[in-house]
Amino acid sequence: MKIEKLKSIIKEATREVIREELKEILLEAVKRPSPVINEMVHPSPISPNKENVRSNLRSSYKNVLGETANTMTTSTLSGQFQPQRGLDSANGTLPSGQVSLDQISGLLNN
């Protein structure tokens, strides 16, 4: 018997066995009753004081921002800002464009 013929016989027998097993598995799955699933939905409680919570949150943010604005001013800074090379996102280069001396002096006077 040639090897090719033996291979084809083995392949065909394997296919036949797999088909039979799949048929049995599918028939068993179809015959078995499917479980009934009941879903219980619990509504989330809605806060009656939703507007009150929002106003409290707003006032809290306003207080924090007000305190920050009062404590962080240029008068509390000591020394002069000295930028270092290579630390900006453009790899140490400035974007292209023209800035007049009036604009710069306006920034320095503030």
C-alpha positions as CSV (number, residue, x, y, z in Angstrom):
1,M,0.0,0.0,0.0
2,K,1.3,3.4,-0.9
3,I,1.8,6.1,1.7
4,E,-0.5,8.6,-0.2
5,K,-3.3,6.1,-0.1
6,L,-2.8,5.4,3.6
7,K,-2.8,9.2,4.3
8,S,-6.1,9.7,2.4
9,I,-7.7,6.7,4.3
10,I,-6.6,8.2,7.6
11,K,-7.9,11.7,6.7
12,E,-11.3,10.3,5.6
13,A,-11.6,8.3,8.8
14,T,-10.7,11.3,10.9
15,R,-13.3,13.5,9.1
16,E,-15.9,10.8,9.6
17,V,-15.2,10.5,13.3
18,I,-15.3,14.3,13.8
19,R,-18.6,14.6,11.9
20,E,-20.2,12.0,14.1
21,E,-18.9,13.6,17.3
22,L,-20.1,17.1,16.2
23,K,-23.5,15.7,15.4
24,E,-23.8,14.2,18.9
25,I,-22.6,17.4,20.6
26,L,-25.1,19.5,18.6
27,L,-28.0,17.1,19.2
28,E,-27.2,17.1,22.9
29,A,-27.1,20.9,23.0
30,V,-30.4,21.2,21.2
31,K,-32.2,18.6,23.4
32,R,-31.1,20.2,26.6
33,P,-33.6,22.9,27.8
34,S,-32.1,26.3,27.9
35,P,-32.1,28.0,31.3
36,V,-34.5,30.9,31.8
37,I,-32.7,34.1,32.8
38,N,-34.6,36.7,34.8
39,E,-33.1,40.2,34.9
40,M,-33.8,42.4,37.9
41,V,-33.3,46.0,37.3
42,H,-32.9,48.2,40.4
43,P,-33.5,51.9,39.7
44,S,-30.8,54.1,41.1
45,P,-31.9,56.5,43.8
46,I,-32.1,60.1,42.6
47,S,-30.9,62.7,45.0
48,P,-33.7,65.2,45.8
49,N,-31.0,67.8,46.6
50,K,-29.3,67.7,43.2
51,E,-29.4,71.4,42.7
52,N,-28.2,72.0,46.3
53,V,-25.2,69.7,45.6
54,R,-24.4,71.6,42.4
55,S,-24.5,75.0,44.1
56,N,-22.3,73.7,47.0
57,L,-19.8,72.3,44.5
58,R,-19.7,75.6,42.6
59,S,-19.2,77.6,45.8
60,S,-16.4,75.2,46.8
61,Y,-14.6,75.7,43.5
62,K,-15.1,79.5,43.8
63,N,-13.5,79.5,47.2
64,V,-10.5,77.5,46.1
65,L,-10.0,79.6,43.0
66,G,-10.4,82.8,45.1
67,E,-7.8,81.7,47.6
68,T,-5.4,80.7,44.8
69,A,-5.9,84.1,43.1
70,N,-5.3,85.9,46.4
71,T,-2.1,84.0,47.4
72,M,-0.5,83.5,44.0
73,T,0.4,87.0,42.6
74,T,3.5,88.4,41.0
75,S,4.3,90.3,44.2
76,T,4.9,87.0,46.0
77,L,7.5,85.9,43.5
78,S,11.1,86.4,44.3
79,G,13.8,87.0,41.7
80,Q,13.4,87.2,37.9
81,F,12.3,84.4,35.5
82,Q,15.2,83.0,33.7
83,P,14.1,80.5,31.0
84,Q,16.6,77.7,30.3
85,R,17.4,76.4,26.8
86,G,15.8,73.2,25.6
87,L,13.0,73.0,28.2
88,D,10.1,74.1,26.0
89,S,8.1,71.8,23.8
90,A,9.6,73.2,20.6
91,N,13.1,71.9,21.5
92,G,14.5,75.3,22.6
93,T,13.3,77.2,19.6
94,L,10.7,80.0,19.5
95,P,7.8,79.9,17.0
96,S,8.1,82.0,14.0
97,G,6.4,85.5,14.1
98,Q,7.0,89.1,14.9
99,V,6.6,90.7,18.3
100,S,6.9,94.5,18.5
101,L,8.7,96.3,21.3
102,D,5.5,97.9,22.4
103,Q,4.0,94.5,23.1
104,I,7.1,93.5,25.1
105,S,7.2,96.7,27.1
106,G,3.5,96.3,27.8
107,L,4.2,92.9,29.3
108,L,7.1,94.1,31.4
109,N,5.1,97.0,32.9
110,N,2.4,94.7,34.2
